[in-house]
Amino acid sequence: MKLVHKDSRFTIPRIESLHLYSRIVILAAVYGYVLIGDIHPENSIGLYALLGIYTAFTICAWFCRNKKFKDSDLMYILTKGFDAVFITALTRYTGGMASEFYIFYFFTIPLGALVMSTRLTLLLSAGLTVAYVLTNLPTLTAVTPITIVLRMGIIWLFALTVNYVAEHVRRSEERLLKVFNTLNRRTSELEKTHSQLEMVYENSRILAGILDFDEIVNEILKIGEKVLDYPALGIILVGPGDNLIYRGRLVGGYKNTKLKTVGRDAMLLAYNVAQKGESTRILDIDGHDDYLPLLKSAQSVMLVPMITHSKTTGLLTAESPRENAFSEQDEAFLSVLARSAAMALENAVLHRKTEELTIIDDLTGVYNFRYFSDKIGEEKRRAARYGQALSLIMLDIDWFKRFNDNYGHEVGNQVLARLVNVIHYCIRDVDILCRYGGEEFIIILPQTPENEALRIAQRIRAEVEKAEFSGGSGIPTLKVTVSVGVSTFPENGLTEGELINAVDQAMYRAKGSGKNTVCTV
């Protein structure tokens, strides 16, 4: 239990100054008594000695106050006890019970009661009463017993009243300070939350302006790390058959955007969140066998669905090594990011489909002439920069006009679509097949010299010749051949225009050589 409350921010300021001023008043009164009072000779030596000691004590108190000396609680109790002893001794040398200096008790005891505990106030008052009576026993008959009782009673009442009021004010002040501290803390948290929320919204708006899928994934991971300060963050997308796939992971500051399947048995919790479309927070995952964390030391987990047009397209998962690390506020932040991420990813998919529509041939499903025009320049520059070969293959269906004239354009379109399948079977994954126009197709072969390009061209010619092209109901199985030309960088041209002109000439040479053949310039 605390005996002295000197360190509390009490309503009455400068308590130490009040104690010093009270001592100065007492000294002034005693010096006045010495100068003009009637001092009994046998008491003079004791009074002068007492006055000298108290004077020295008051000077020391003044010095300590000016030096801002922080005395201990014990020192404070001893100084208040010294004041009480001085006043008691003063009454002894100035008339005993008849002395009026007992009124100085009203300086010492109530002022002490302002900062002392109730227990210490009672103890000091009781000790003072006993000391006062015992010290002045020889003069006890100078006043009536009622006078003594009234003096001590009033001092006790005054001291306890002051102490009660002080304790009440102090408790009220402590409660008020707690309220202020709580208010300041809540205000600080609110400001921090508002600032963080603004950052989340600002970064979410950045997502809306990104149309590349991979860029969006990286930006989401960046927001989770830099803004939300998550030790681990996962981006899970809903794939075909409602299977879940990790599209991006952030663990301990390291990003990983390689695809990774999410096992249903090990991640049943994630599947349930995706199915229900409701967020969840796990305060402690110990004992949970329905979630496989990214972070080995994970204790807390939060999963928030990414929803667009009332459909769950994925999840955002956040993990922390601390138990109960995520609050409702964290869930709200991640939900804001999840909504923005879902919209941004959907926009990226739509943008990619739109782009594909502008560069994909509607009939055959291969790249169109527009895409070829952009891609050939890019591949030629790469080949020139790294000193690599680059080849083109151009092919044209022989007698294609006859198919249209004899069987109609619908059959001709079926022939074109079937031809694309045959060509895809013959070329490599790195090769780029484009429809050049009409029944003409052109293939870009990166890092391919002429001899390799001729081998691929011959394979295409042979496979097309062997293939059967169904014409549909009432139309016999058709046979098709192609004339193929090959050109190579840098042997047949240094610019894309020269390469295209060379492969075009080579293809027409093949047509002029009887068709169903392969030629170079």
ABEGO torsion letter per residue (X at the ends): XBABAAABBBABBGAAAAAAAAAAAAAAAAAAAAAABBBBAAAAAAAAAAAAAAAAAAAAAAAAAAAGBBBBAAAAAAAAAAAAAAAAAAAAAAGEAABAAAAAAAAAAAAAAAABBAAAAAAAAAAAAAAAAAAAAAAAAABBAAAAAAAAAAAAAAAAAAAAAAAAAAAAAAAAAAAAAAAAAAAAAAAAAAAAAAAAAAAAAAAAABABAAAAAAAAAAAAAAAAGBABBBBBBBBBGGBBBBABBBBGGBBBABBBBBBAAAAAAAAAAAAAGBBBBBABABGBAABBBABAABABBBBBBBBBGGBBAEBBBBBBABBGABBAAAAAAAAAAAAAAAAAAAAAAAAAAAAAAAABBAAAGBBBAAAAAAAAAAAAAAAAAAGBBBBBBBBBBBGAAAAAAAAEAAAAAAAAAAAAAAAAAABBAABBBBBAEEABBBBBBBGBBAAAAAAAAAAAAAAAAABBBBAEBGBBBBBBBBBBBBBBOAAAEABAAAAAAAAAAAAAAAAAAGEGBBBBX
